[in-house]
Amino acid sequence: MADEHTAENSQEQWKPKVNPWIIAGTVALAAFMEVLDTSIANVALPHISGSLAASLDQGTWVLTSYLVANAIVLPLGGWASSVVGRKNFFMICITLFTISSFLCGIAPSLPLLLFFRILQGAAVEVCSRWRRPSWPTRSRRVSVVLHLACTRW
């Protein structure tokens, strides 16, 4: 009986180190970057193909390489975040995604663009891994709603 009372008090007194709204905003921004990147690539596909002197069929590899890399890295994300820590994993992935996005923008040829898109697809896994930040139990629904609002529009 005393153990139950102590456990309840410790849950009530627990406060996160960082405001959960800041964490949620950061994670939502990362999820928004993922959706925006995919949308831009889909819309710009004909222009990408034309600029790189590639056929439309060859240009679709820009989308395919990104998705395949994401699918391959997805199962490894949980393990990697447990090895280096969630925060470090998030920062590594966001940095890699940003750098690879820049490199995609300046890629002079289709093979280089595909390579950088593979890096992007591997790095974007963080957006699906961080669906629920460190919220108190009663507020976890809010974090799920924020994630869905950013990724499902």
N, C-alpha and C positions, 0 to 999 in steps of 0.2 A: 504494500500500500504506500509506503513512504517513497519507494522507488518511482511509482507512477506520478506522485506529486512532484518529485524532483525533476522528472523528465518533462512534465508539463510546464514547470516554471522556466526550465532552460530554453524551451521552444518559444515561450512568450518573451523572454529577455533577449533572444538572439537578434542581432541587427547586422545587416551586411556591412562590409568595409566601405563599399562604394554604393552610391544611390542606384537602386535597380533600374530607375528610369534612364539613367545615363547608359547603363549596359544595354538596355532594350533599344535605345536610340541608335547606339553604335551597331548592334546586330541587325537592326532593321535597315540601316544604311547599307550594310554589306549585302543584305538580301536584295535591296533595291538595285545595287550595282550589278548583281548577277542578272536580274530580270532586264535591266536596261541594256546590258551588253548583248544578251541573246536577241532582244528586239532589234537593236541596231544592226547586228549581223544579218538577221533575216531580211530586213528592209533594204540594206545596202548590198545584198548579194549580187544583183546584176551589175552594179557599179564596180564592185570589187573584181568580178570576173573580167569586165571590160578593161579596167585599169591595169590589170596584170596580164593581159593578153591570154586569157584562159577561157575555155568554153564554160557554159553554165553548169554542165555536168562536173567539170573539174572544180568549179567554184563551190559546189555544194559540199566538197570536202572540208571547207572552212567550218561549216556547221557540224559535220559528222565527226571530225577530229576532236572538236571540243566536247561533244557528247560522249564519245568513246573514252576519252581520257577521264572525264568525270565519273563514268561508270566503273572504270578500273580502279580509281583511287578511292571511291566511296567506302568500300569495306575496310580499307587501311586507315581511314581517318580516325576511327575510334581508338585504334591501337596507338597511332602517332600522337594523338592528343593526350593519352595516358602516359606516354613516355616523356614528352617535352612539357606537358602541362597545357591546360585549355587556353589560358591567356597567351602563352608563347606560341602555341599552334595557330591561334587566331591571327596574331601579329605577323607570323611568317607567311601565312596564306594570303593575307591582305597585301603584304608587301610584294610577294611573288605575283599576285594578280595585277597589281598596279604596274609593276615593271613590265610584265608580259603584255599588258594592254597598250602601253606606250610602244613597245617593240612591234606589236601588231600594226600599229598606226604608221610606223616608218618602214615596214617590211617592203623591200624592193621586188620580191619575187614570190610566187605562189608557194614553193617549198618552204621558204623561210616563214611565211605567214602561217602555214600549217603547223610548223614546229612551235611557233609562239602561241598559236591557238591551243595546242596540246598542253603547253605550260599553263595557259589560262584555265583550261578545263580541269587540270589537276589542282590548281590553287582554289578554284571556286567551290570546292567541296566543303570548305569552311562554312559556307552559307547554310548548307543543309545540316551540318553538324551542330551548329549553335542555335537550334530552334528555340530552346528554352533556357534563358540565362538564369543566374542565381537569384531567383525571386523567393520571398517567403511563400510558404505553402498556400496561403489564402490568395495570393496575387498571381499565381502561375497562369490562370486563365487569361489575364491581361496580356502576358507575354505571348501566349499562343495567338490571341486575337491580333496583336501588333504584327506578328510574323505573317499571318495570313493576309492581313491588309496590305503588306508590302509586296508579297509575292503572288497573290492571286487576283490581280486586277486586270 
